Every structure is written in structure tokens, then in C-alpha cells.
Amino acid sequence: MKVRLWTRSPGKYDWKNEVREFARIPVSGECLALSPTSPWHLVQLVVHMPYPGDCDAEVYSMQVDRDEVKQRAFYPKT
């Protein structure tokens, strides 16, 4: 699926966008990485585009610290 991916740095509105191919459209709340060494991005908003156009969806995401994400996932505060 063709996705227009919008990414930004945390605390900034320095949006960058590019069109990417995904096996499926990412879902809000999940993380994605564009390469094995790239930063992780948290998907914040997904806009589905079920009409003729250049993409199937627009995905807005913010860069996150992968270690913090893993820490929250594997060792949640109780």
C-alpha cells in the first residue's frame, strides 16, 4: 500500500514527508522504523484515503527513543 508518511522530531514541527510502500497501513499507537538503523517513530494519526489519488493513507508520526519505548513495554510501572 502506498502511504504518504509524515515524520517530525519530538517537541518540534519540522515535518518531513515522503511516499513509502507498506505491506499494510500503520495503526495509531504503534511504532515504525524505516531501516534497521533509523530512528523509531510513533504513529499519532492515520488518515485513510479511499478515493483515487496517489496514496492509500497519510500517516503522521513523531520520532521516539526506542529504549524508552521498550522500557515502557517490557517494564510497565505498577
C-alpha positions, 0 to 999 in steps of 0.5 A: 500500500502506498502511504504518504508518511509524515515524520517530525522530531519530538517537541518540534514541527519540522515535518518531513514527508515522503511516499513509502510502500507498506505491506499494510497501513500503520495503526495509531499507537504503534511504532515504525522504523524505516531501516534497521538503523533509523530512528523509531517513530510513533504513529499519532494519526492515520488518515485513510484515503479511499478515493483515487489519488496517489496514496492509500493513507497519510500517516503522521508520526513523531520520532521516539527513543526506542529504549524508552519505548521498550522500557515502557513495554517490557517494564510497565510501572505498577 
